Amino acid sequence: MSTIASPQTASPAPGGTLDQSSFGGSETATVTRPVLMPLSGPALDVLRAWVGAVFCLIFVAFQQPRPLSSGWGEALLLLAPLSLIPLTVVILQKSAPAAAAPFWALVERFELSAGVVLIGSYLLPPMPSTAALVLPWLALTLIVAWCGVIGLVKREYRDVSTVTIDVGCILLAVGGLWLTAERAGIDAWGFNSVICLLTGIHFHYAGFLLLLAAGWAARELGPVPLAKAACLGVLVGVPLTAMGITASHWKLHPALEAFSACFMATAGFVVAFAHLVVANRAAAPKYVRALWTISAASLMAGMGFAALFGLRHFILIPGLDIEHMRALHGTINAIGFGLCGMIAWRLHRKGLVRS
């Protein structure tokens, strides 16, 4: 009776198949579950993340933004393309269908340079010529979105976790479009530059990074209700939040924004709890589990502020305006959830990614 060798002792064929004849048998067995594949090559993505972080710090040192100023929001935004997103590319690339491989290679090659050019757009006043400096980043987000479309269509193994990750890739392009409009000085659909920037930040962090984190946590937990709830919650919550903000902008009933904010906050709490469970169960070093815990706690705090802001028409909280939300909610999500979370997932996936 033939046996299937584990991924650690044999290399799986594309699509998750293992040829038994290589181990002295004559049968060929097909593995229908996702298998684990080793990452190869030097950690150039980590080096790019470090270089991007240095550029982000240079921007902060040059601009010296105050926490309640719009410049603070710009710095938080730039942290994503310069330092956080580079940590995700190698995992996404290695777990993508073969048809997406050449597009992920483009992303890997040009992601950092596009982020550095994006810095220049925030050193100039918003105008059409300034938006030209956003175009490389916009093009890159569109490529990532196309990789997400390929993933939705071409994956041999598909579940709610892979769908969440692929949709997150698509939503990154939405953030790129909003940043382009903001830097061009365009009040898209009547939204001023402040809301355009915040919407761009929302789709970089909540639309992209949060969906990745939810999908990866679901993969780690397996097909359990908590994993499915985390993924479905953010899949609904991210666009619902955008709809709630739009409803508030159009002077519709404030209950719509309150509901969307509370729904998104609840989804964020579920993702945070999933991270706590992963931190408790995963076979990972203590420092990785500590980073997951910090990321989860930060996500809970940030989503708590989001829920309170959505309820501002019903619960009066002095001082909780857009400027304070940008400083509190934005910083907690960017540093606590985003930075700690992406470092943890990159360290956890340093040896293995799912095919």
TAFEN-V138680 format. One line per field, one symbol per residue. ss: DSSP state (a for helix, b for strand, c for the rest). phi: phi as a letter, one per 20 degrees, with the letter a starting at -180 (. if undefined). psi: psi as a letter, one per 40 degrees, with the letter a starting at -180 (. if undefined). A space follows every 50 residues. Layout:
ss=???
phi=???
psi=???
This chain:
ss=ccccccccccccbcccbbbaaaaccccbbbcccccbbbcccccaaaaaaa aaaaaaaaaaaaaccccccaaaaaaaaaaaaaaaaaaaaaaaaacccaaa aaaaaaaaaaaaaaaaaaaaaccccccaaaacccaaaaaaaaaaaaaaaa aaaacccccaaaaaaaaaaaaaaaaaaaaaaaaccccaaaccaaaaaaaa aaaaaaaaaaaaaaaaaaaaacccaaaaaaaaaaaaaaaaaaaaaaaaac cccaaaaaaaaaaaaaaaaaaaaaaaaaaaaccccaaaaaaaaaaaaaaa aaaaaaaaaacccccccccccaaaaaaaaaaaaaaaaaaaaaaaaaaacc cbbbc
phi=.fceffgfdbeffgnndcefffdnddecddeeefddcffcnfefffffff ffffffffffffelfegeefffffffffgffecefgfeffffffdefgfe gffffffffdffffffffggfeecffagfffffeggfgfffffgffffff ffedffdcbffffffffgfffgfffffffffffemeeflnefffffffff fgffeffdffffffffffffenfdgffffffffffefffffffffffffe mefffffffffffffffffffffffffffedfecfffffffgffffffff ffffffffffeffdcecgnedffffffegfffffefffffffffffffef ebcee
psi=hiihiiddeihiihefihhddefeieihihheihihiiiiiigddddddd dddddddddddddfiideidddddddddddddddddeddddddeeiidde dddddddddedddddddddddeeiihidddddeedddddddddddddddd dddehdhhaddddddddddddddddddddddddefhghfehidddddddd ddedcddcdddddddddddddagiddddddddddddddddddddddddde fahedddddddddddddddddddddddddddigiiddddddddddddddd ddddddddddededhhhhegaddddddcdddddddddddddddddddded diii.
